[in-house]
């Protein structure tokens, strides 16, 4: 999987919706899987791991990249209740295995939203691409 920012939203002038587009604007890309809502069965499983292989693509300048696991509480304005990240901006040229983990055993998480995936931020049309493969989200061994 190749994750990068799409600059088709940006360009000089005003677009057909009346939005001013400036290539220096910050463009963020979020690609994730969502479990909505977190169920009692997930909570009973306890700790989960998000594992994946990653390697550098074409990312440079001030562009940044992360992998994440998040929980959001829809009853509190979608406030982040967990935000677990690993910086994937400076990955190696060869594949490496990375793992994040989250403890879902807190009963207060029931009914919240679980997301796991990747995000990039870029501006000035700078490259922001990384590669990810063999994604797994499952109970910790």
N, CA, C and O atoms as CSV, one atom per row, in Angstrom:
chain,resi,resn,atom,element,x,y,z
A,1,UNK,N,N,0.851,-1.149,0.000
A,1,UNK,CA,C,0.000,0.000,0.000
A,1,UNK,C,C,0.908,1.226,0.000
A,1,UNK,O,O,1.892,1.275,0.738
A,2,UNK,N,N,0.580,2.200,-0.816
A,2,UNK,CA,C,1.349,3.431,-0.907
A,2,UNK,C,C,0.501,4.568,-0.346
A,2,UNK,O,O,-0.575,4.860,-0.869
A,3,UNK,N,N,0.984,5.208,0.715
A,3,UNK,CA,C,0.252,6.305,1.356
A,3,UNK,C,C,0.981,7.606,1.047
A,3,UNK,O,O,2.182,7.724,1.287
A,4,UNK,N,N,0.252,8.577,0.517
A,4,UNK,CA,C,0.846,9.876,0.173
A,4,UNK,C,C,-0.253,10.931,0.120
A,4,UNK,O,O,-1.441,10.607,0.126
A,5,UNK,N,N,0.156,12.190,0.070
A,5,UNK,CA,C,-0.786,13.300,-0.007
A,5,UNK,C,C,-1.176,13.573,-1.456
A,5,UNK,O,O,-0.354,13.470,-2.366
A,6,UNK,N,N,-2.423,13.915,-1.647
A,6,UNK,CA,C,-2.952,14.220,-2.971
A,6,UNK,C,C,-3.090,15.732,-3.100
A,6,UNK,O,O,-3.913,16.349,-2.424
A,7,UNK,N,N,-2.296,16.309,-3.953
A,7,UNK,CA,C,-2.312,17.758,-4.117
A,7,UNK,C,C,-3.358,18.231,-5.116
A,7,UNK,O,O,-3.361,19.406,-5.482
A,8,UNK,N,N,-4.244,17.354,-5.568
A,8,UNK,CA,C,-5.287,17.800,-6.486
A,8,UNK,C,C,-6.228,18.814,-5.846
A,8,UNK,O,O,-6.989,19.486,-6.543
A,9,UNK,N,N,-6.176,18.925,-4.526
A,9,UNK,CA,C,-7.005,19.907,-3.841
A,9,UNK,C,C,-6.407,21.306,-3.937
A,9,UNK,O,O,-7.092,22.289,-3.656
A,10,UNK,N,N,-5.152,21.406,-4.325
A,10,UNK,CA,C,-4.444,22.680,-4.247
A,10,UNK,C,C,-4.065,23.208,-5.615
A,10,UNK,O,O,-3.832,22.446,-6.553
A,11,UNK,N,N,-4.012,24.464,-5.706
A,11,UNK,CA,C,-3.594,25.137,-6.927
A,11,UNK,C,C,-3.819,26.620,-6.746
A,11,UNK,O,O,-4.561,27.021,-5.849
A,12,UNK,N,N,-3.213,27.429,-7.554
A,12,UNK,CA,C,-3.374,28.867,-7.370
A,12,UNK,C,C,-4.799,29.313,-7.683
A,12,UNK,O,O,-5.466,28.731,-8.538
A,13,UNK,N,N,-5.253,30.331,-6.997
A,13,UNK,CA,C,-6.559,30.911,-7.271
A,13,UNK,C,C,-7.664,30.315,-6.433
A,13,UNK,O,O,-7.425,29.728,-5.377
A,14,UNK,N,N,-8.892,30.479,-6.928
A,14,UNK,CA,C,-10.079,30.044,-6.213
A,14,UNK,C,C,-10.704,28.886,-6.983
A,14,UNK,O,O,-10.849,28.956,-8.203
A,15,UNK,N,N,-11.078,27.812,-6.267
A,15,UNK,CA,C,-11.680,26.675,-6.958
A,15,UNK,C,C,-13.170,26.907,-7.181
A,15,UNK,O,O,-13.694,27.960,-6.818
A,16,UNK,N,N,-13.854,25.933,-7.774
A,16,UNK,CA,C,-15.261,26.091,-8.119
A,16,UNK,C,C,-16.178,26.126,-6.904
A,16,UNK,O,O,-17.364,26.428,-7.037
A,17,UNK,N,N,-15.655,25.826,-5.733
A,17,UNK,CA,C,-16.445,25.928,-4.499
A,17,UNK,C,C,-16.188,27.234,-3.774
A,17,UNK,O,O,-16.757,27.474,-2.709
A,18,UNK,N,N,-15.335,28.086,-4.339
A,18,UNK,CA,C,-15.043,29.365,-3.706
A,18,UNK,C,C,-13.939,29.301,-2.672
A,18,UNK,O,O,-13.735,30.253,-1.919
A,19,UNK,N,N,-13.216,28.177,-2.628
A,19,UNK,CA,C,-12.111,28.043,-1.667
A,19,UNK,C,C,-10.811,28.494,-2.318
A,19,UNK,O,O,-10.508,28.111,-3.448
A,20,UNK,N,N,-10.050,29.303,-1.603
A,20,UNK,CA,C,-8.750,29.701,-2.105
A,20,UNK,C,C,-7.775,28.551,-1.883
A,20,UNK,O,O,-7.679,28.007,-0.783
A,21,UNK,N,N,-7.068,28.196,-2.921
A,21,UNK,CA,C,-6.121,27.091,-2.844
A,21,UNK,C,C,-4.709,27.617,-2.997
A,21,UNK,O,O,-4.378,28.268,-3.988
A,22,UNK,N,N,-3.898,27.335,-2.026
A,22,UNK,CA,C,-2.514,27.784,-2.012
A,22,UNK,C,C,-1.644,26.545,-1.852
A,22,UNK,O,O,-1.857,25.778,-0.914
A,23,UNK,N,N,-0.667,26.319,-2.737
A,23,UNK,CA,C,0.152,25.110,-2.630
A,23,UNK,C,C,0.930,25.025,-1.313
A,23,UNK,O,O,1.423,23.953,-0.965
A,24,UNK,N,N,1.046,26.123,-0.585
A,24,UNK,CA,C,1.745,26.051,0.703
A,24,UNK,C,C,0.812,25.586,1.814
A,24,UNK,O,O,1.255,25.377,2.944
A,25,UNK,N,N,-0.479,25.421,1.509
A,25,UNK,CA,C,-1.416,24.911,2.514
A,25,UNK,C,C,-0.985,23.523,2.961
A,25,UNK,O,O,-0.450,22.744,2.171
A,26,UNK,N,N,-1.217,23.225,4.210
A,26,UNK,CA,C,-0.935,21.904,4.753
A,26,UNK,C,C,-1.987,20.922,4.236
A,26,UNK,O,O,-3.188,21.171,4.350
A,27,UNK,N,N,-1.529,19.809,3.669
A,27,UNK,CA,C,-2.418,18.763,3.185
A,27,UNK,C,C,-2.172,17.529,4.040
A,27,UNK,O,O,-1.040,17.060,4.156
A,28,UNK,N,N,-3.243,17.003,4.640
A,28,UNK,CA,C,-3.124,15.811,5.482
A,28,UNK,C,C,-3.920,14.675,4.856
A,28,UNK,O,O,-5.046,14.861,4.394
A,29,UNK,N,N,-3.317,13.508,4.851
A,29,UNK,CA,C,-3.970,12.305,4.362
A,29,UNK,C,C,-4.088,11.325,5.515
A,29,UNK,O,O,-3.108,11.075,6.216
A,30,UNK,N,N,-5.277,10.766,5.721
A,30,UNK,CA,C,-5.516,9.740,6.738
A,30,UNK,C,C,-6.142,8.527,6.066
A,30,UNK,O,O,-7.183,8.636,5.418
A,31,UNK,N,N,-5.504,7.375,6.222
A,31,UNK,CA,C,-6.016,6.119,5.684
A,31,UNK,C,C,-6.108,5.165,6.864
A,31,UNK,O,O,-5.101,4.855,7.501
A,32,UNK,N,N,-7.322,4.698,7.153
A,32,UNK,CA,C,-7.484,3.876,8.348
A,32,UNK,C,C,-8.645,2.906,8.208
A,32,UNK,O,O,-9.521,3.060,7.358
A,33,UNK,N,N,-8.619,1.900,9.077
A,33,UNK,CA,C,-9.721,0.967,9.268
A,33,UNK,C,C,-10.407,1.390,10.556
A,33,UNK,O,O,-9.752,1.801,11.514
A,34,UNK,N,N,-11.724,1.288,10.572
A,34,UNK,CA,C,-12.472,1.745,11.751
A,34,UNK,C,C,-13.371,0.642,12.272
A,34,UNK,O,O,-14.016,-0.070,11.501
A,35,UNK,N,N,-13.407,0.510,13.573
A,35,UNK,CA,C,-14.353,-0.374,14.268
A,35,UNK,C,C,-15.275,0.550,15.056
A,35,UNK,O,O,-14.836,1.233,15.981
A,36,UNK,N,N,-16.553,0.569,14.687
A,36,UNK,CA,C,-17.485,1.509,15.306
A,36,UNK,C,C,-18.817,0.804,15.525
A,36,UNK,O,O,-19.519,0.491,14.564
A,37,UNK,N,N,-19.167,0.554,16.771
A,37,UNK,CA,C,-18.478,0.946,18.008
A,37,UNK,C,C,-17.564,-0.164,18.528
A,37,UNK,O,O,-17.603,-1.303,18.062
A,38,UNK,N,N,-16.750,0.206,19.498
A,38,UNK,CA,C,-15.976,-0.800,20.249
A,38,UNK,C,C,-16.980,-1.597,21.065
A,38,UNK,O,O,-17.779,-1.031,21.811
A,39,UNK,N,N,-16.931,-2.910,20.917
A,39,UNK,CA,C,-17.907,-3.781,21.574
A,39,UNK,C,C,-17.339,-4.380,22.866
A,39,UNK,O,O,-16.137,-4.327,23.127
A,40,UNK,N,N,-18.235,-4.944,23.650
A,40,UNK,CA,C,-17.822,-5.641,24.871
A,40,UNK,C,C,-16.902,-6.806,24.530
A,40,UNK,O,O,-15.997,-7.125,25.301
A,41,UNK,N,N,-17.125,-7.446,23.377
A,41,UNK,CA,C,-16.273,-8.563,22.964
A,41,UNK,C,C,-14.835,-8.105,22.726
A,41,UNK,O,O,-13.898,-8.808,23.104
A,42,UNK,N,N,-14.643,-6.934,22.102
A,42,UNK,CA,C,-13.284,-6.400,21.919
A,42,UNK,C,C,-12.644,-6.080,23.263
A,42,UNK,O,O,-11.467,-6.365,23.482
A,43,UNK,N,N,-13.416,-5.495,24.149
A,43,UNK,CA,C,-12.892,-5.151,25.471
A,43,UNK,C,C,-12.456,-6.408,26.217
A,43,UNK,O,O,-11.448,-6.397,26.924
A,44,UNK,N,N,-13.209,-7.483,26.060
A,44,UNK,CA,C,-12.874,-8.749,26.721
A,44,UNK,C,C,-11.557,-9.322,26.208
A,44,UNK,O,O,-10.882,-10.053,26.931
A,45,UNK,N,N,-11.183,-9.000,24.967
A,45,UNK,CA,C,-9.914,-9.488,24.400
A,45,UNK,C,C,-8.704,-8.819,25.030
A,45,UNK,O,O,-7.627,-9.415,25.066
A,46,UNK,N,N,-8.853,-7.580,25.536
A,46,UNK,CA,C,-7.738,-6.894,26.199
A,46,UNK,C,C,-6.829,-6.145,25.241
A,46,UNK,O,O,-7.265,-5.212,24.567
A,47,UNK,N,N,-5.568,-6.552,25.178
A,47,UNK,CA,C,-4.552,-5.836,24.407
A,47,UNK,C,C,-4.569,-6.300,22.948
A,47,UNK,O,O,-4.615,-7.495,22.659
A,48,UNK,N,N,-4.530,-5.319,22.037
A,48,UNK,CA,C,-4.456,-5.581,20.603
A,48,UNK,C,C,-3.173,-5.002,20.039
A,48,UNK,O,O,-2.639,-4.023,20.561
A,49,UNK,N,N,-2.677,-5.617,18.964
A,49,UNK,CA,C,-1.484,-5.132,18.275
A,49,UNK,C,C,-1.816,-4.795,16.826
A,49,UNK,O,O,-2.549,-5.520,16.152
A,50,UNK,N,N,-1.263,-3.686,16.369
A,50,UNK,CA,C,-1.318,-3.300,14.971
A,50,UNK,C,C,0.105,-3.448,14.442
A,50,UNK,O,O,0.989,-2.670,14.802
A,51,UNK,N,N,0.326,-4.451,13.583
A,51,UNK,CA,C,1.659,-4.746,13.043
A,51,UNK,C,C,1.629,-4.588,11.532
A,51,UNK,O,O,0.613,-4.837,10.884
A,52,UNK,N,N,2.763,-4.170,10.985
A,52,UNK,CA,C,2.852,-3.971,9.542
A,52,UNK,C,C,4.310,-3.892,9.136
A,52,UNK,O,O,5.185,-3.587,9.946
A,53,UNK,N,N,4.555,-4.175,7.857
A,53,UNK,CA,C,5.871,-3.970,7.272
A,53,UNK,C,C,5.867,-2.576,6.642
A,53,UNK,O,O,4.847,-2.135,6.112
A,54,UNK,N,N,7.002,-1.888,6.701
A,54,UNK,CA,C,7.089,-0.527,6.166
A,54,UNK,C,C,8.467,-0.300,5.569
A,54,UNK,O,O,9.464,-0.859,6.026
A,55,UNK,N,N,8.500,0.539,4.528
A,55,UNK,CA,C,9.783,0.968,3.969
A,55,UNK,C,C,9.606,2.348,3.347
A,55,UNK,O,O,8.500,2.766,3.005
A,56,UNK,N,N,10.732,3.036,3.214
A,56,UNK,CA,C,10.718,4.394,2.693
A,56,UNK,C,C,10.238,4.413,1.254
A,56,UNK,O,O,10.533,3.524,0.454
A,57,UNK,N,N,9.495,5.451,0.964
A,57,UNK,CA,C,9.112,5.751,-0.412
A,57,UNK,C,C,9.833,7.024,-0.809
A,57,UNK,O,O,11.040,7.156,-0.608
A,58,UNK,N,N,9.096,7.945,-1.365
A,58,UNK,CA,C,9.640,9.242,-1.745
A,58,UNK,C,C,9.031,10.270,-0.801
A,58,UNK,O,O,7.998,10.865,-1.108
A,59,UNK,N,N,9.669,10.480,0.343
A,59,UNK,CA,C,9.195,11.449,1.333
A,59,UNK,C,C,10.372,12.359,1.671
A,59,UNK,O,O,11.465,11.891,1.990
A,60,UNK,N,N,10.129,13.666,1.595
A,60,UNK,CA,C,11.230,14.598,1.844
A,60,UNK,C,C,10.693,15.962,2.231
A,60,UNK,O,O,9.485,16.163,2.362
A,61,UNK,N,N,11.624,16.900,2.412
A,61,UNK,CA,C,11.248,18.245,2.826
A,61,UNK,C,C,10.668,18.223,4.222
A,61,UNK,O,O,11.193,17.553,5.112
A,62,UNK,N,N,9.596,18.950,4.413
A,62,UNK,CA,C,8.970,19.012,5.735
A,62,UNK,C,C,7.832,18.000,5.877
A,62,UNK,O,O,7.102,18.040,6.867
A,63,UNK,N,N,7.665,17.097,4.912
A,63,UNK,CA,C,6.613,16.081,4.987
A,63,UNK,C,C,6.867,15.144,6.162
A,63,UNK,O,O,8.012,14.830,6.485
A,64,UNK,N,N,5.781,14.702,6.796
A,64,UNK,CA,C,5.870,13.761,7.910
A,64,UNK,C,C,4.882,12.624,7.698
A,64,UNK,O,O,3.912,12.757,6.953
A,65,UNK,N,N,5.144,11.496,8.369
A,65,UNK,CA,C,4.262,10.332,8.274
A,65,UNK,C,C,4.218,9.617,9.622
A,65,UNK,O,O,5.209,9.581,10.352
A,66,UNK,N,N,3.059,9.050,9.939
A,66,UNK,CA,C,2.889,8.263,11.163
A,66,UNK,C,C,2.003,7.057,10.879
A,66,UNK,O,O,1.241,7.031,9.913
A,67,UNK,N,N,2.127,6.064,11.748
A,67,UNK,CA,C,1.138,4.999,11.881
A,67,UNK,C,C,0.449,5.251,13.214
A,67,UNK,O,O,1.064,5.793,14.133
A,68,UNK,N,N,-0.815,4.866,13.332
A,68,UNK,CA,C,-1.519,5.196,14.570
A,68,UNK,C,C,-2.579,4.169,14.934
A,68,UNK,O,O,-3.070,3.413,14.095
A,69,UNK,N,N,-2.914,4.175,16.235
A,69,UNK,CA,C,-4.125,3.557,16.774
A,69,UNK,C,C,-4.794,4.660,17.587
A,69,UNK,O,O,-4.149,5.303,18.415
A,70,UNK,N,N,-6.084,4.878,17.352
A,70,UNK,CA,C,-6.802,5.932,18.066
A,70,UNK,C,C,-8.145,5.411,18.543
A,70,UNK,O,O,-8.755,4.539,17.925
A,71,UNK,N,N,-8.585,5.967,19.654
A,71,UNK,CA,C,-9.969,5.792,20.068
A,71,UNK,C,C,-10.564,7.182,20.232
A,71,UNK,O,O,-9.908,8.109,20.705
A,72,UNK,N,N,-11.826,7.301,19.828
A,72,UNK,CA,C,-12.540,8.571,19.902
A,72,UNK,C,C,-13.864,8.355,20.612
A,72,UNK,O,O,-14.530,7.339,20.413
A,73,UNK,N,N,-14.236,9.313,21.435
A,73,UNK,CA,C,-15.480,9.216,22.187
A,73,UNK,C,C,-16.549,10.086,21.521
A,73,UNK,O,O,-16.499,11.311,21.639
A,74,UNK,N,N,-17.518,9.476,20.823
A,74,UNK,CA,C,-18.546,10.270,20.147
A,74,UNK,C,C,-19.463,11.014,21.117
A,74,UNK,O,O,-20.134,11.969,20.725
A,75,UNK,N,N,-19.497,10.585,22.373
A,75,UNK,CA,C,-20.330,11.255,23.374
A,75,UNK,C,C,-19.621,12.434,24.027
A,75,UNK,O,O,-20.187,13.092,24.900
A,76,UNK,N,N,-18.385,12.706,23.610
A,76,UNK,CA,C,-17.615,13.841,24.145
A,76,UNK,C,C,-17.029,14.652,22.989
A,76,UNK,O,O,-15.879,15.090,23.046
A,77,UNK,N,N,-17.829,14.847,21.941
A,77,UNK,CA,C,-17.367,15.636,20.808
A,77,UNK,C,C,-16.270,14.954,20.007
A,77,UNK,O,O,-15.457,15.631,19.377
A,78,UNK,N,N,-16.233,13.628,20.019
A,78,UNK,CA,C,-15.218,12.826,19.323
A,78,UNK,C,C,-13.805,13.114,19.852
A,78,UNK,O,O,-12.830,13.101,19.100
A,79,UNK,N,N,-13.721,13.370,21.143
A,79,UNK,CA,C,-12.420,13.589,21.788
A,79,UNK,C,C,-11.569,12.329,21.681
A,79,UNK,O,O,-12.070,11.211,21.805
A,80,UNK,N,N,-10.263,12.533,21.445
A,80,UNK,CA,C,-9.322,11.412,21.421
A,80,UNK,C,C,-9.146,10.889,22.839
A,80,UNK,O,O,-8.773,11.644,23.737
A,81,UNK,N,N,-9.408,9.614,23.046
A,81,UNK,CA,C,-9.186,9.013,24.354
A,81,UNK,C,C,-7.915,8.173,24.364
A,81,UNK,O,O,-7.371,7.877,25.428
A,82,UNK,N,N,-7.444,7.790,23.183
A,82,UNK,CA,C,-6.132,7.159,23.003
A,82,UNK,C,C,-5.584,7.649,21.671
A,82,UNK,O,O,-6.323,7.736,20.690
A,83,UNK,N,N,-4.310,7.965,21.629
A,83,UNK,CA,C,-3.652,8.380,20.386
A,83,UNK,C,C,-2.231,7.829,20.421
A,83,UNK,O,O,-1.296,8.494,20.868
A,84,UNK,N,N,-2.096,6.606,19.942
A,84,UNK,CA,C,-0.821,5.892,19.971
A,84,UNK,C,C,-0.220,5.975,18.574
A,84,UNK,O,O,-0.847,5.562,17.598
A,85,UNK,N,N,0.993,6.510,18.478
A,85,UNK,CA,C,1.603,6.713,17.160
A,85,UNK,C,C,3.047,6.230,17.138
A,85,UNK,O,O,3.705,6.102,18.170
A,86,UNK,N,N,3.511,5.968,15.920
A,86,UNK,CA,C,4.924,5.742,15.676
A,86,UNK,C,C,5.267,6.569,14.436
A,86,UNK,O,O,4.543,6.535,13.442
A,87,UNK,N,N,6.357,7.297,14.500
A,87,UNK,CA,C,6.801,8.140,13.398
A,87,UNK,C,C,7.374,7.259,12.299
A,87,UNK,O,O,8.294,6.478,12.540
A,88,UNK,N,N,6.834,7.383,11.099
A,88,UNK,CA,C,7.325,6.608,9.958
A,88,UNK,C,C,7.899,7.531,8.882
A,88,UNK,O,O,7.968,7.161,7.710
A,89,UNK,N,N,8.306,8.723,9.286
A,89,UNK,CA,C,8.852,9.691,8.332
A,89,UNK,C,C,10.180,9.219,7.754
A,89,UNK,O,O,10.404,9.320,6.548
A,90,UNK,N,N,11.052,8.709,8.598
A,90,UNK,CA,C,12.411,8.342,8.180
A,90,UNK,C,C,12.611,6.836,8.182
A,90,UNK,O,O,13.464,6.322,8.906
A,91,UNK,N,N,11.840,6.136,7.386
A,91,UNK,CA,C,11.963,4.687,7.305
A,91,UNK,C,C,13.202,4.295,6.508
A,91,UNK,O,O,13.734,5.081,5.724
A,92,UNK,N,N,13.646,3.066,6.727
A,92,UNK,CA,C,14.772,2.520,5.972
A,92,UNK,C,C,14.319,2.173,4.550
A,92,UNK,O,O,13.124,2.091,4.267
A,93,UNK,N,N,15.291,1.972,3.670
A,93,UNK,CA,C,14.990,1.581,2.292
A,93,UNK,C,C,14.546,0.122,2.189
A,93,UNK,O,O,13.907,-0.266,1.212
A,94,UNK,N,N,14.885,-0.684,3.198
A,94,UNK,CA,C,14.480,-2.088,3.241
A,94,UNK,C,C,13.281,-2.238,4.175
A,94,UNK,O,O,13.085,-1.440,5.091
A,95,UNK,N,N,12.491,-3.271,3.925
A,95,UNK,CA,C,11.305,-3.531,4.748
A,95,UNK,C,C,11.695,-3.771,6.198
A,95,UNK,O,O,12.688,-4.441,6.480
A,96,UNK,N,N,10.904,-3.218,7.118
A,96,UNK,CA,C,11.053,-3.493,8.546
A,96,UNK,C,C,9.661,-3.700,9.136
A,96,UNK,O,O,8.678,-3.147,8.641
A,97,UNK,N,N,9.590,-4.500,10.197
A,97,UNK,CA,C,8.313,-4.794,10.855
A,97,UNK,C,C,8.144,-3.848,12.030
A,97,UNK,O,O,9.041,-3.727,12.865
A,98,UNK,N,N,7.000,-3.177,12.101
A,98,UNK,CA,C,6.693,-2.270,13.204
A,98,UNK,C,C,5.404,-2.710,13.868
A,98,UNK,O,O,4.514,-3.255,13.214
A,99,UNK,N,N,5.303,-2.471,15.179
A,99,UNK,CA,C,4.124,-2.879,15.938
A,99,UNK,C,C,3.744,-1.805,16.946
A,99,UNK,O,O,4.598,-1.285,17.665
A,100,UNK,N,N,2.475,-1.482,16.993
A,100,UNK,CA,C,1.901,-0.622,18.026
A,100,UNK,C,C,0.913,-1.473,18.803
A,100,UNK,O,O,0.354,-2.422,18.254
A,101,UNK,N,N,0.688,-1.151,20.072
A,101,UNK,CA,C,-0.304,-1.916,20.832
A,101,UNK,C,C,-1.191,-0.972,21.639
A,101,UNK,O,O,-0.800,0.139,21.995
A,102,UNK,N,N,-2.398,-1.458,21.912
A,102,UNK,CA,C,-3.371,-0.701,22.689
A,102,UNK,C,C,-4.085,-1.652,23.631
A,102,UNK,O,O,-4.428,-2.772,23.254
A,103,UNK,N,N,-4.306,-1.202,24.854
A,103,UNK,CA,C,-5.059,-1.971,25.840
A,103,UNK,C,C,-6.513,-1.515,25.775
A,103,UNK,O,O,-6.839,-0.397,26.176
A,104,UNK,N,N,-7.378,-2.382,25.270
A,104,UNK,CA,C,-8.799,-2.057,25.139
A,104,UNK,C,C,-9.634,-2.608,26.299
A,104,UNK,O,O,-10.860,-2.669,26.197
A,105,UNK,N,N,-8.997,-3.004,27.383
A,105,UNK,CA,C,-9.736,-3.655,28.471
A,105,UNK,C,C,-10.553,-2.693,29.332
A,105,UNK,O,O,-11.334,-3.143,30.169
A,106,UNK,N,N,-10.393,-1.388,29.150
A,106,UNK,CA,C,-11.131,-0.404,29.944
A,106,UNK,C,C,-12.604,-0.405,29.516
A,106,UNK,O,O,-12.899,-0.106,28.359
A,107,UNK,N,N,-13.531,-0.732,30.417
A,107,UNK,CA,C,-14.960,-0.767,30.060
A,107,UNK,C,C,-15.492,0.575,29.559
A,107,UNK,O,O,-16.505,0.610,28.860
A,108,UNK,N,N,-14.832,1.672,29.902
A,108,UNK,CA,C,-15.270,2.989,29.433
A,108,UNK,C,C,-15.087,3.152,27.925
A,108,UNK,O,O,-15.655,4.072,27.337
A,109,UNK,N,N,-14.305,2.278,27.290
A,109,UNK,CA,C,-14.103,2.345,25.843
A,109,UNK,C,C,-15.286,1.775,25.055
A,109,UNK,O,O,-15.412,2.032,23.858
A,110,UNK,N,N,-16.160,0.998,25.723
A,110,UNK,CA,C,-17.305,0.429,25.012
A,110,UNK,C,C,-18.161,1.557,24.435
A,110,UNK,O,O,-18.506,2.513,25.129
A,111,UNK,N,N,-18.495,1.422,23.152
A,111,UNK,CA,C,-19.286,2.435,22.466
A,111,UNK,C,C,-18.461,3.504,21.778
A,111,UNK,O,O,-18.994,4.297,21.002
A,112,UNK,N,N,-17.151,3.533,22.057
A,112,UNK,CA,C,-16.287,4.492,21.376
A,112,UNK,C,C,-15.894,3.954,19.998
A,112,UNK,O,O,-16.303,2.859,19.610
A,113,UNK,N,N,-15.105,4.727,19.272
A,113,UNK,CA,C,-14.669,4.375,17.921
A,113,UNK,C,C,-13.187,4.037,17.959
A,113,UNK,O,O,-12.399,4.751,18.579
A,114,UNK,N,N,-12.812,2.957,17.303
A,114,UNK,CA,C,-11.425,2.532,17.200
A,114,UNK,C,C,-10.960,2.734,15.758
A,114,UNK,O,O,-11.645,2.317,14.824
A,115,UNK,N,N,-9.805,3.369,15.572
A,115,UNK,CA,C,-9.211,3.538,14.246
A,115,UNK,C,C,-7.750,3.117,14.304
A,115,UNK,O,O,-7.054,3.382,15.284
A,116,UNK,N,N,-7.288,2.451,13.232
A,116,UNK,CA,C,-5.854,2.165,13.104
A,116,UNK,C,C,-5.473,2.338,11.645
A,116,UNK,O,O,-6.190,1.907,10.742
A,117,UNK,N,N,-4.309,2.988,11.430
A,117,UNK,CA,C,-3.900,3.238,10.059
A,117,UNK,C,C,-2.697,4.152,9.963
A,117,UNK,O,O,-1.785,4.096,10.788
A,118,UNK,N,N,-2.711,5.006,8.928
A,118,UNK,CA,C,-1.546,5.821,8.587
A,118,UNK,C,C,-1.977,7.240,8.238
A,118,UNK,O,O,-3.088,7.458,7.754
A,119,UNK,N,N,-1.091,8.203,8.485
A,119,UNK,CA,C,-1.351,9.598,8.137
A,119,UNK,C,C,-0.062,10.240,7.638
A,119,UNK,O,O,1.035,9.897,8.077
A,120,UNK,N,N,-0.222,11.173,6.719
A,120,UNK,CA,C,0.899,11.981,6.244
A,120,UNK,C,C,0.482,13.442,6.249
A,120,UNK,O,O,-0.698,13.767,6.119
A,121,UNK,N,N,1.469,14.317,6.402
A,121,UNK,CA,C,1.250,15.754,6.277
A,121,UNK,C,C,2.327,16.320,5.370
A,121,UNK,O,O,3.500,15.965,5.486
A,122,UNK,N,N,1.921,17.209,4.461
A,122,UNK,CA,C,2.869,17.796,3.519
A,122,UNK,C,C,2.341,19.148,3.046
A,122,UNK,O,O,1.161,19.463,3.201
A,123,UNK,N,N,3.226,19.923,2.476
A,123,UNK,CA,C,2.855,21.190,1.853
A,123,UNK,C,C,3.870,21.505,0.763
A,123,UNK,O,O,4.864,20.795,0.607
A,124,UNK,N,N,3.621,22.556,0.023
A,124,UNK,CA,C,4.532,23.015,-1.034
A,124,UNK,C,C,4.804,21.939,-2.080
A,124,UNK,O,O,5.870,21.931,-2.695
A,125,UNK,N,N,3.857,21.039,-2.287
A,125,UNK,CA,C,3.980,19.969,-3.279
A,125,UNK,C,C,5.188,19.066,-3.018
A,125,UNK,O,O,5.726,18.468,-3.950
A,126,UNK,N,N,5.617,18.965,-1.747
A,126,UNK,CA,C,6.741,18.089,-1.407
A,126,UNK,C,C,6.274,16.632,-1.374
A,126,UNK,O,O,5.125,16.359,-1.027
A,127,UNK,N,N,7.157,15.699,-1.732
A,127,UNK,CA,C,6.784,14.273,-1.720
A,127,UNK,C,C,6.484,13.770,-0.305
A,127,UNK,O,O,7.080,14.226,0.671
A,128,UNK,N,N,5.546,12.818,-0.217
A,128,UNK,CA,C,5.130,12.331,1.107
A,128,UNK,C,C,4.827,10.837,1.116
A,128,UNK,O,O,4.052,10.378,1.956
A,129,UNK,N,N,5.408,10.079,0.218
A,129,UNK,CA,C,5.048,8.676,0.019
A,129,UNK,C,C,5.870,7.705,0.856
A,129,UNK,O,O,7.094,7.820,0.926
A,130,UNK,N,N,5.194,6.745,1.493
A,130,UNK,CA,C,5.810,5.580,2.125
A,130,UNK,C,C,5.035,4.338,1.708
A,130,UNK,O,O,3.909,4.425,1.219
A,131,UNK,N,N,5.662,3.174,1.912
A,131,UNK,CA,C,5.040,1.904,1.550
A,131,UNK,C,C,4.766,1.077,2.801
A,131,UNK,O,O,5.586,1.030,3.718
A,132,UNK,N,N,3.586,0.416,2.829
A,132,UNK,CA,C,3.175,-0.431,3.943
A,132,UNK,C,C,2.595,-1.734,3.376
A,132,UNK,O,O,1.956,-1.736,2.324
A,133,UNK,N,N,2.828,-2.834,4.087
A,133,UNK,CA,C,2.348,-4.130,3.609
A,133,UNK,C,C,2.120,-5.047,4.808
A,133,UNK,O,O,2.582,-4.764,5.913
A,134,UNK,N,N,1.409,-6.138,4.581
A,134,UNK,CA,C,1.202,-7.195,5.592
A,134,UNK,C,C,0.646,-6.636,6.897
A,134,UNK,O,O,1.173,-6.916,7.973
A,135,UNK,N,N,-0.429,-5.841,6.796
A,135,UNK,CA,C,-1.058,-5.237,7.958
A,135,UNK,C,C,-1.841,-6.275,8.744
A,135,UNK,O,O,-2.560,-7.091,8.168
A,136,UNK,N,N,-1.696,-6.239,10.070
A,136,UNK,CA,C,-2.458,-7.120,10.961
A,136,UNK,C,C,-2.914,-6.330,12.174
A,136,UNK,O,O,-2.139,-5.575,12.761
A,137,UNK,N,N,-4.171,-6.506,12.547
A,137,UNK,CA,C,-4.688,-5.954,13.801
A,137,UNK,C,C,-5.379,-7.109,14.510
A,137,UNK,O,O,-6.408,-7.602,14.049
A,138,UNK,N,N,-4.811,-7.536,15.631
A,138,UNK,CA,C,-5.337,-8.717,16.302
A,138,UNK,C,C,-4.963,-8.691,17.779
A,138,UNK,O,O,-4.095,-7.923,18.192
A,139,UNK,N,N,-5.629,-9.542,18.579
A,139,UNK,CA,C,-5.252,-9.616,19.997
A,139,UNK,C,C,-3.773,-9.954,20.152
A,139,UNK,O,O,-3.223,-10.752,19.393
A,140,UNK,N,N,-3.149,-9.346,21.130
A,140,UNK,CA,C,-1.730,-9.608,21.406
A,140,UNK,C,C,-1.556,-11.065,21.844
A,140,UNK,O,O,-2.420,-11.627,22.517
A,141,UNK,N,N,-0.432,-11.665,21.456
A,141,UNK,CA,C,-0.213,-13.065,21.856
A,141,UNK,C,C,-0.022,-13.204,23.354
A,141,UNK,O,O,0.173,-14.313,23.851
